[in-house]
Amino acid sequence: MTTGVLTGSRAWPLTNLAEALALDPSIKDNIKLVEVSGGAIHVAGNIRDGVPRSPNTTAEWNIFVDPVAAEAVFTSGIPIRPMSLDATNKIVFGSDQVKKLRASKNPGAKEIADILDWELKTFNPSGVNMRDLEAAEDLTHPELTKTDTVHVEVVTEQGANQGQTVVTSASPASVTLCSQPDVNGFRSTLVQEF
């Protein structure tokens, strides 16, 4: 297996991988898994968080910004493991995690505590989702999430649902969808690893 960083003309999630697959489809044989922080299957999307007047209530931002690339990657045959809003909405970090991170001897933990504390005070005092970090945790600790193997398609047509991720009955099942995270496991693992 080869590893490395793909760079290309765009920095949107999945765009560089889709471009690389278009240039050389055989690279998929060297990719063991693509962990994706993205998608919204059975929950509302989050486009309105950043674009309040958007009519799109179904898509998650990382898929929405380049749905054509997301569709290309999801249908490439590469094992895909999306940590969608369905899972990440359930994992909320709060003041308890800030205290535990501040108690760590690791300077990185203190920086995460500062960011989390700022977000709690600035945006959402009831709790903060750290979606990309949760996807990284899922990659390194897949036992913390129950999954469903399903076929997911991405709406690529322009319109109010562009970027929506939809489970269909088509075959083959294309993704291992993270459906039920162990919320306490995610919280404690984050704190323990720092």
Secondary structure, DSSP 8 states (H G I E B T S, - for coil): --------S--STTHHHHHHHHH-GGGGGG---EEEE---SSS--SHHHH-TT-S--S--HHHHT-HHHHHHHHTSSS-EEEE-HHHHTT--B-HHHHHHHHTSS-HHHHHHHHHHHHHHHHT-TT-B--HHHHHHHHHH-GGGEEEEEEEEEE--SSSTTTT-EEEES-SS--EEEEEEE-HHHHHHHHHHH-
